[in-house]
Amino acid sequence: MMRESKRAAAAAARGAWSACVLLAIATAPAAAATFCVNTEATAQAALSTAATNGESDTIRFRSGAIEVTNGLLFTTASASADDQPLTLTGGYNTGCTQRTGTTSLDGNGIARILEMRIHGPQTVVIDRLSFIDGYDSQRGGNLYVGLFDTGGGASLRIDNSAFLLGRADLSAGGFDLTGFGTVRFRNNLVIGNSADDFPAGAFNITGATYLVGNTMTGNLTDDGEGWALYANPTGAASNLWLSNNILWGNDTYGDAYLFGGGSFHLVSNDIGVRTNPTLVTNTDNLSVDPQFAPCGFLCIRKPLKRASPLVDAGMNAPQGGMPAIDFDGLDRVVGPYVDIGAFELEGLFADGFD
């Protein structure tokens, strides 16, 4: 009898130990994987692995130009759910140990540069990448992201990136972001994109959308009758926040087409022409010439002149947060308030005494 009692106790102890091991495995954080890429092929291999490895992944792009001829694709649609965080970030040295420059992904006018289809409550970050000369026959010439988790658990953040010279035959030459969840689009430069309509880009989000500190200028529609940017907070519970943005100088009928059944909040923006939905928040907005500083032939940067009315005219703590650096990687706030747009003047004569 005593021997059987000992066996029972031992079995119970083993069961308790096994339960503890299983609990530890279930609650342990996922492993992290880091990839260093410098070609379309190595980038696609990393994206394909990240879609199925069940790890928190970071894909670091080496600095320089990367030619994209087939188009990069990330999707969890055809595999078991992998909802671990994914970060795409650019400008790294040969060993991807430190950031030393910039990365340009060039579609050469023949391919959409990146398509992402997120089917779960995944967090995705795109940081310091330049998308140049992408093309799609429908929409999202440089970038398309679909967030398909109807529970709204997905999160997309795009910071300090450029969308340049993208082309779509229908709409959203620069980018097309659509679906369910939370989207933060901050400190980005959107220039020279084209489409029949909404050449800069489109947001069609059920959830919360935050546009903070972006500069969108020089985008054009084929006939000049469309709008530069489309932003639609889909559904009554959705919110769209625009803070510290410049939408000006686009070769379009207007700069911001704000439409949808959600709530609109505009704080400290400079917008040329926009639609007039009912605004829940309407604070310190302008419609004036930004006074961009000259920066040379074929320059894609759009810093401000010292005399610009947008210097120190932004909000330091906008909804959706603000990166610590501006588009150039310099301090985001210099002086009492942040500058409107993607660039911050850094010194007394930062614009060449202009």
NORBEL-V694206 format. One record per backbone hydrogen bond with DSSP energy under -0.5 kcal/mol. NH is the residue of the N-H (numbers start at 1). CO is the residue of the C=O. If there is no record, write none. Layout:
((NH CO) (NH CO))
This chain:
((5 1) (6 2) (7 3) (8 4) (9 5) (10 6) (11 7) (12 8) (13 9) (14 10) (15 11) (16 12) (17 13) (18 14) (19 15) (20 16) (21 17) (22 18) (23 19) (24 20) (25 21) (26 22) (27 23) (28 24) (33 56) (35 58) (37 35) (37 60) (43 39) (44 40) (45 41) (46 42) (47 43) (48 44) (49 45) (50 46) (51 47) (52 49) (53 49) (56 31) (57 55) (57 85) (58 33) (59 87) (60 35) (60 58) (61 59) (61 89) (62 37) (63 92) (64 102) (66 104) (67 65) (68 106) (69 67) (72 113) (74 115) (76 117) (79 76) (86 123) (87 57) (88 125) (89 59) (89 87) (90 127) (91 61) (92 61) (93 98) (96 93) (100 91) (100 98) (101 91) (104 64) (105 130) (106 66) (106 104) (107 105) (107 132) (109 133) (110 107) (111 107) (113 141) (114 142) (115 72) (116 144) (117 74) (118 116) (118 146) (119 117) (122 120) (124 122) (124 155) (125 86) (126 157) (127 88) (128 159) (130 103) (131 129) (131 162) (132 105) (132 130) (133 164) (135 111) (136 167) (140 171) (140 172) (141 172) (142 173) (144 114) (145 176) (146 116) (147 145) (147 178) (148 118) (148 146) (150 148) (152 149) (155 122) (156 182) (157 124) (158 184) (159 126) (160 186) (162 129) (163 189) (164 131) (165 191) (167 134) (168 194) (169 136) (170 138) (171 138) (172 197) (172 198) (174 199) (176 143) (177 202) (178 145) (178 176) (179 204) (180 147) (181 206) (182 154) (183 208) (184 156) (185 210) (186 158) (186 184) (187 212) (189 161) (190 215) (191 163) (191 189) (192 217) (194 166) (195 220) (197 170) (198 227) (200 228) (201 228) (202 175) (203 230) (204 177) (205 232) (206 179) (207 205) (208 181) (209 239) (210 183) (211 241) (212 185) (212 210) (213 243) (215 188) (216 246) (217 190) (218 249) (220 193) (221 251) (222 195) (228 254) (229 255) (230 201) (231 257) (232 203) (234 205) (234 232) (238 235) (239 207) (240 263) (241 209) (242 265) (243 211) (244 267) (246 214) (247 245) (247 270) (248 216) (251 219) (252 250) (253 226) (254 226) (255 273) (256 273) (257 229) (258 256) (259 231) (259 257) (262 233) (263 238) (264 278) (265 240) (266 281) (267 242) (268 283) (270 245) (271 269) (271 286) (272 247) (275 256) (280 264) (280 278) (281 264) (283 266) (286 269) (293 303) (299 296) (305 291) (308 305) (311 308) (313 310) (314 338) (318 315) (321 318) (326 330) (327 342) (329 326) (332 324) (334 332) (340 310) (341 244) (350 347) (352 349) (354 351))
